[in-house]
Amino acid sequence: MIGPGTGVSVFLACGVTDMRKGIGGLAALAQQVLKQKPASGAVFCFRGRRGDRIKLLYWDGQGFCLYYKVLERGRFPWPSTPRGSVGLTSGQLAMLWEGIDWRRPAWSSPPARIV
């Protein structure tokens, strides 16, 4: 994914978002509901009712970027808190985008060195 890179603030909008909203509607949600500046350089994540699609809104300094993904199978992991927001790291955002449960990642042992 071409995106914001590492070290950015990520805000996940808890609850359900109307996926018909475009850049303007999602920017308004970021400002009014999440109490954040949409053009701050942070990434704002929104999930639809069925849980199989998400939208990411990001200001890159010149304009808004809107990323949209629909899973063929499964659902995106989402917190059960119905209101407010949750902060994520850029690593957790990468896991979310891939459909991995960022809340309980299955860490494996480090790779063995072959000598």
N, C-alpha and C positions, 0 to 999 in steps of 0.2 A: 504494500500500500504506500503510495506517495502521501506523506503526511507531515505532521508537525515535528516529529523527531522526539528525542528524549528530553526530559527535564521540564516539560510543560505541565501546567495544572490541568487536571481532568475532573470534570463534574458530571456525575451520572444523575439524571433526573429520575427520582423514584416515582413509582406509580406508572400510569399509562398515558401515552401521548397520542394524539390524533396524527396518524402518519400522512394525512393529506396536507399537513402544514409544510410550507416551503421555508426558504431562508428567512423571510420577514417574520413569519409566525413563530419559528423556533427561536429567533433572536429576541422576540418579545417575551417568550417564555423564560429564556435565560435571564432577562432583565427583571421581569415582574415576579416570577415564581422562585427562581434560584437566587435572586438578588445579586447578580453578577453583571459586569459589563460585557456585552457580547463581543466587543472588539478588543478585548484585553489580551488576546493571544491564547486563551485557554480553549480546551476542547470540551464541548457540551454533548453528552450522549442522551439519546431519547429512544425508548422502545415502544412498539405498538402493542395493542391489546392481545393479539395471539402469541406474542413473544418470539415470533420467527423473523422479525425485521427490526433493524435499528438504523438510526440516522445520527451522524456525527456532524456537528457544526463547528467550524474553526475559522478564525480570522488570521490570514497569513501576512497581514501588513498592507496588502493592496486591495483585498476584498475577501468576501466570505467563500469558504469551500464547504460543500455539502457532500458528505459521503453517505451512501445508502447501501445496505446489504440485506439480502433476504436468504435465509437458510433453506435448503431443500428439505432437510430433516432436522428435527430437534428444535430447541428453543435457546435463546440467549439467556445465560444466567443473570438474574436480577435480584436485588435485595427485596425482602418482603415489606419493608417500610413503605407505606402508601404515599407519604408526602415528604417533601424536602429533597435533599440531595446527598450524595455520597462522594467523597473524594477518592480518586484512584491515582495510582502511579502510571507512568507511561508503559511500564511492563505489564501491569494489570490490564491496561487498555489494549495492548497487543493480544493478550490472552482472550479478552472479551471479543475482539474483532474476529478471532479464529474460532469462537464458539466454545472455548475452554472455560471451565468454571474457575474464575479468578479468585473466588472466595476460599476454595479448598483445592489448590493445585496439588497434584500427586508428584511430589519431588522424588526423583530417583537418586540413587547413589552416584557420586561423581564418576566420570569415566576412568577405567583402569589404564594405567600407563604400561605400555609394552616396552620392555627393556631388551 
